[in-house]
Amino acid sequence: MELLPHEKYLLTIDEAAEYSGIGSDRLRAIFDENPDFDFIIKRGKKQKLIHRKKFEQWVMSLSFI
C-alpha cells in the first residue's frame, strides 16, 4: 500500500518538493543553510526526513522563496 504525500507523517526531500511545488535542489540548499529547522529529522549521515505538518506551517508562513 503506497501512501500519498499528504497522508504521510514524514516526507523525503523529493516528496516535500513535489508536495510543495518548491524544487528539490532549492529545498536542499535551504535546509543545508538552516540545519536548525525543527521539522528536519536526520536519518543516517546524509538522508533527511521532513515532518510534513511542521513543513506545511513553514511553507505557509513564507511570503517568497
N, CA and C atoms as an extended XYZ file, in Angstrom:
195
Properties=species:S:1:pos:R:3:atomname:S:1:resname:S:1:resid:I:1 pbc="F F F"
N         0.830       -1.181        0.000 N   MET     1
C         0.000        0.000        0.000 CA  MET     1
C         0.878        1.250        0.000 C   MET     1
N         0.764        2.030       -1.015 N   GLU     2
C         1.550        3.258       -1.154 CA  GLU     2
C         0.718        4.445       -0.682 C   GLU     2
N         1.285        5.218        0.228 N   LEU     3
C         0.602        6.409        0.726 CA  LEU     3
C         0.952        7.621       -0.129 C   LEU     3
N         0.026        8.521       -0.271 N   LEU     4
C         0.272        9.785       -0.949 CA  LEU     4
C         0.980       10.727        0.019 C   LEU     4
N         1.726       11.723       -0.495 N   PRO     5
C         2.458       12.624        0.404 CA  PRO     5
C         1.594       13.272        1.486 C   PRO     5
N         0.360       13.644        1.167 N   HIS     6
C        -0.478       14.293        2.180 CA  HIS     6
C        -0.977       13.325        3.249 C   HIS     6
N        -0.726       12.023        3.054 N   GLU     7
C        -1.115       11.004        4.031 CA  GLU     7
C         0.063       10.559        4.908 C   GLU     7
N         1.260       10.969        4.545 N   LYS     8
C         2.457       10.548        5.268 CA  LYS     8
C         2.774       11.501        6.404 C   LYS     8
N         3.407       10.962        7.435 N   TYR     9
C         3.844       11.745        8.569 CA  TYR     9
C         5.195       12.398        8.266 C   TYR     9
N         6.091       11.648        7.614 N   LEU    10
C         7.413       12.133        7.236 CA  LEU    10
C         7.583       12.029        5.730 C   LEU    10
N         8.257       13.020        5.159 N   LEU    11
C         8.498       13.056        3.720 CA  LEU    11
C         9.989       13.093        3.440 C   LEU    11
N        10.391       12.513        2.320 N   THR    12
C        11.751       12.718        1.844 CA  THR    12
C        11.810       14.112        1.229 C   THR    12
N        12.992       14.584        0.923 N   ILE    13
C        13.115       15.905        0.299 CA  ILE    13
C        12.414       15.913       -1.056 C   ILE    13
N        12.557       14.847       -1.821 N   ASP    14
C        11.894       14.795       -3.127 CA  ASP    14
C        10.370       14.819       -2.990 C   ASP    14
N         9.845       14.113       -2.000 N   GLU    15
C         8.401       14.142       -1.758 CA  GLU    15
C         7.950       15.525       -1.301 C   GLU    15
N         8.732       16.155       -0.423 N   ALA    16
C         8.399       17.502        0.055 CA  ALA    16
C         8.423       18.499       -1.099 C   ALA    16
N         9.355       18.318       -2.030 N   ALA    17
C         9.433       19.196       -3.194 CA  ALA    17
C         8.198       19.026       -4.073 C   ALA    17
N         7.828       17.798       -4.330 N   GLU    18
C         6.639       17.530       -5.146 CA  GLU    18
C         5.381       18.058       -4.458 C   GLU    18
N         5.298       17.844       -3.166 N   TYR    19
C         4.129       18.245       -2.377 CA  TYR    19
C         3.974       19.764       -2.323 C   TYR    19
N         5.098       20.482       -2.202 N   SER    20
C         5.046       21.939       -2.012 CA  SER    20
C         5.178       22.734       -3.309 C   SER    20
N         5.728       22.113       -4.347 N   GLY    21
C         5.972       22.846       -5.582 CA  GLY    21
C         7.288       23.601       -5.571 C   GLY    21
N         8.081       23.423       -4.523 N   ILE    22
C         9.413       24.023       -4.422 CA  ILE    22
C        10.401       22.983       -4.930 C   ILE    22
N        11.327       23.383       -5.764 N   GLY    23
C        12.285       22.444       -6.335 CA  GLY    23
C        13.124       21.740       -5.284 C   GLY    23
N        13.457       20.489       -5.543 N   SER    24
C        14.231       19.707       -4.574 CA  SER    24
C        15.619       20.294       -4.352 C   SER    24
N        16.247       20.826       -5.406 N   ASP    25
C        17.561       21.458       -5.235 CA  ASP    25
C        17.454       22.693       -4.351 C   ASP    25
N        16.392       23.466       -4.526 N   ARG    26
C        16.179       24.658       -3.698 CA  ARG    26
C        15.928       24.261       -2.243 C   ARG    26
N        15.116       23.232       -2.008 N   LEU    27
C        14.883       22.777       -0.643 CA  LEU    27
C        16.165       22.283        0.010 C   LEU    27
N        16.962       21.514       -0.731 N   ARG    28
C        18.232       21.027       -0.172 CA  ARG    28
C        19.123       22.196        0.229 C   ARG    28
N        19.190       23.216       -0.613 N   ALA    29
C        20.013       24.386       -0.310 CA  ALA    29
C        19.487       25.109        0.940 C   ALA    29
N        18.186       25.302        1.023 N   ILE    30
C        17.588       25.964        2.184 CA  ILE    30
C        17.855       25.159        3.455 C   ILE    30
N        17.689       23.847        3.389 N   PHE    31
C        17.891       23.006        4.569 CA  PHE    31
C        19.358       22.961        4.971 C   PHE    31
N        20.278       22.977        3.987 N   ASP    32
C        21.703       23.000        4.307 CA  ASP    32
C        22.092       24.313        4.981 C   ASP    32
N        21.447       25.414        4.577 N   GLU    33
C        21.730       26.730        5.156 CA  GLU    33
C        21.077       26.898        6.533 C   GLU    33
N        20.057       26.105        6.828 N   ASN    34
C        19.291       26.226        8.071 CA  ASN    34
C        19.133       24.869        8.749 C   ASN    34
N        20.228       24.298        9.245 N   PRO    35
C        20.143       22.946        9.820 CA  PRO    35
C        19.347       22.879       11.123 C   PRO    35
N        18.991       24.024       11.695 N   ASP    36
C        18.270       24.032       12.956 CA  ASP    36
C        16.749       24.051       12.811 C   ASP    36
N        16.224       23.950       11.584 N   PHE    37
C        14.777       23.862       11.405 CA  PHE    37
C        14.249       22.687       12.222 C   PHE    37
N        13.144       22.911       12.935 N   ASP    38
C        12.630       21.849       13.811 CA  ASP    38
C        11.843       20.781       13.067 C   ASP    38
N        11.641       20.934       11.772 N   PHE    39
C        10.902       19.914       11.018 CA  PHE    39
C        11.810       18.982       10.236 C   PHE    39
N        13.127       19.140       10.358 N   ILE    40
C        14.076       18.266        9.671 CA  ILE    40
C        14.557       17.199       10.643 C   ILE    40
N        14.441       15.953       10.228 N   ILE    41
C        14.898       14.820       11.020 CA  ILE    41
C        15.989       14.129       10.219 C   ILE    41
N        17.173       14.011       10.810 N   LYS    42
C        18.272       13.347       10.109 CA  LYS    42
C        18.160       11.847       10.295 C   LYS    42
N        18.344       11.160        9.179 N   ARG    43
C        18.327        9.697        9.184 CA  ARG    43
C        19.652        9.245        8.598 C   ARG    43
N        20.543        8.797        9.439 N   GLY    44
C        21.873        8.441        8.985 CA  GLY    44
C        22.705        9.695        8.755 C   GLY    44
N        23.747        9.566        7.953 N   LYS    45
C        24.646       10.691        7.717 CA  LYS    45
C        24.124       11.664        6.677 C   LYS    45
N        23.391       11.175        5.695 N   LYS    46
C        23.009       12.034        4.577 CA  LYS    46
C        21.510       12.268        4.433 C   LYS    46
N        20.701       11.281        4.704 N   GLN    47
C        19.275       11.410        4.426 CA  GLN    47
C        18.585       12.279        5.470 C   GLN    47
N        17.698       13.137        4.971 N   LYS    48
C        16.890       13.981        5.830 CA  LYS    48
C        15.429       13.672        5.558 C   LYS    48
N        14.658       13.592        6.626 N   LEU    49
C        13.217       13.419        6.510 CA  LEU    49
C        12.555       14.681        7.029 C   LEU    49
N        11.421       15.004        6.474 N   ILE    50
C        10.732       16.249        6.771 CA  ILE    50
C         9.414       15.939        7.462 C   ILE    50
N         9.206       16.539        8.633 N   HIS    51
C         7.929       16.409        9.339 CA  HIS    51
C         6.906       17.225        8.555 C   HIS    51
N         5.959       16.541        7.927 N   ARG    52
C         5.043       17.171        6.962 CA  ARG    52
C         4.250       18.324        7.542 C   ARG    52
N         3.629       18.159        8.687 N   LYS    53
C         2.769       19.213        9.223 CA  LYS    53
C         3.563       20.465        9.589 C   LYS    53
N         4.730       20.283       10.193 N   LYS    54
C         5.573       21.442       10.526 CA  LYS    54
C         6.101       22.098        9.253 C   LYS    54
N         6.414       21.287        8.244 N   PHE    55
C         6.869       21.811        6.952 CA  PHE    55
C         5.753       22.628        6.303 C   PHE    55
N         4.524       22.128        6.353 N   GLU    56
C         3.380       22.871        5.808 CA  GLU    56
C         3.261       24.239        6.469 C   GLU    56
N         3.392       24.282        7.798 N   GLN    57
C         3.298       25.549        8.522 CA  GLN    57
C         4.401       26.508        8.081 C   GLN    57
N         5.600       25.983        7.917 N   TRP    58
C         6.718       26.813        7.484 CA  TRP    58
C         6.458       27.369        6.087 C   TRP    58
N         6.008       26.533        5.163 N   VAL    59
C         5.723       26.988        3.790 CA  VAL    59
C         4.641       28.061        3.810 C   VAL    59
N         3.595       27.856        4.602 N   MET    60
C         2.502       28.834        4.650 CA  MET    60
C         2.927       30.165        5.266 C   MET    60
N         4.007       30.172        6.036 N   SER    61
C         4.478       31.414        6.649 CA  SER    61
C         5.355       32.239        5.707 C   SER    61
N         5.741       31.660        4.570 N   LEU    62
C         6.629       32.341        3.642 CA  LEU    62
C         5.866       33.345        2.794 C   LEU    62
N         6.525       34.472        2.506 N   SER    63
C         5.941       35.421        1.556 CA  SER    63
C         6.671       35.322        0.207 C   SER    63
N         7.881       34.774        0.226 N   PHE    64
C         8.612       34.486       -1.016 CA  PHE    64
C         9.663       33.425       -0.709 C   PHE    64
N        10.173       32.778       -1.769 N   ILE    65
C        11.201       31.775       -1.593 CA  ILE    65
C        12.207       31.829       -2.723 C   ILE    65
